[in-house]
């Protein structure tokens, strides 16, 4: 029996800070992509705290890369903070650390 993913929560502290909580995985990556606009609501530079992510896989990495690319296109600086070790390891394996600002 497969486990249901933890619901993705994008919690805005203020215009420049969001907390990403729950899970971004294969089961809900499309929802995470559809919610991209929530990150950039104020068109200000944003720091996304990833410390409350409960699981990370290649779908997580793909969504974060899409968010980073979207920010770049909009001229917004997106910084990921407090990435869980598993996500850091995956980003390192894929040589994606510089794209996410994790280097």
ABEGO torsion letter per residue (X at the ends): XBBBBBBBBBBBABAABBBBBEBBBAAAAAAAAAAAAAAAAAGBBBBBBAAABABBBAAAAAAAAAAAAAAAAAGBBBBBBGBBAAAAAAAAAAGAAAAAGAX
